[in-house]
Amino acid sequence: MSALSFSVKGDINKMSKSLNFLQKKLVPLATVTALNKTGTKTKTQIVKQVSTRTKIKSKLIRRRVKIYKANKHTKSIVVFFGTYNISYASFLTKSGNVIETKKGIRIGKFNFPGAFKTTMPNGHTDYYQRKGKNRLPIKKASVGIYQEAQTAMNYSQKVFAPKIFKKEFDYELKRRLSNAGY
């Protein structure tokens, strides 16, 4: 019978230093980068989802979504969605094609029954809608997106973001390990 013996004392010290380096430097950096990439992809997904459900251009919705990114101190991201209503004036194209009909106004492919255009004494032009057939009350004409935004945010939080984070974290960790020579 033959026996094989060798010493790993030097190797263990070297490996523990390497693991310390990985744990203290590479993993937090990979986490922050993965979180920020996840936030950006989540924003894109939310904008697409709300845009398709409401049939409103994604340009108008993208302005309302903000990302507060992670850094080495705050290892979390916040995706903020402003769910306030979108004014009819936002639908105007550069040419400003507004067609007034007997039933309301049409801006591009959108029809807004009961809406009318008015210019205020200070020169501000906006669109309003009457409630019922009486002259008053009127309200600023706008489209609500709260329900669609809530649905998109819930989907992103529960399904989309965790899956993307896992994928991005694995990729970032592998990339940083290969760049560090491991």
Secondary structure as GFF3:
##gff-version 3
##sequence-region A 1 182
A	DSSP	alpha_helix	9	21	.	.	.	ID=ss1
A	DSSP	pi_helix	22	26	.	.	.	ID=ss2
A	DSSP	alpha_helix	27	54	.	.	.	ID=ss3
A	DSSP	alpha_helix	58	62	.	.	.	ID=ss4
A	DSSP	beta_strand	65	68	.	.	.	ID=ss5
A	DSSP	beta_strand	78	81	.	.	.	ID=ss6
A	DSSP	beta_strand	86	87	.	.	.	ID=ss7
A	DSSP	three_ten_helix	88	91	.	.	.	ID=ss8
A	DSSP	beta_strand	98	100	.	.	.	ID=ss9
A	DSSP	beta_strand	104	107	.	.	.	ID=ss10
A	DSSP	beta_strand	110	113	.	.	.	ID=ss11
A	DSSP	beta_strand	115	119	.	.	.	ID=ss12
A	DSSP	beta_strand	125	130	.	.	.	ID=ss13
A	DSSP	beta_strand	138	140	.	.	.	ID=ss14
A	DSSP	beta_strand	142	143	.	.	.	ID=ss15
A	DSSP	alpha_helix	146	155	.	.	.	ID=ss16
A	DSSP	pi_helix	156	160	.	.	.	ID=ss17
A	DSSP	alpha_helix	161	180	.	.	.	ID=ss18
###
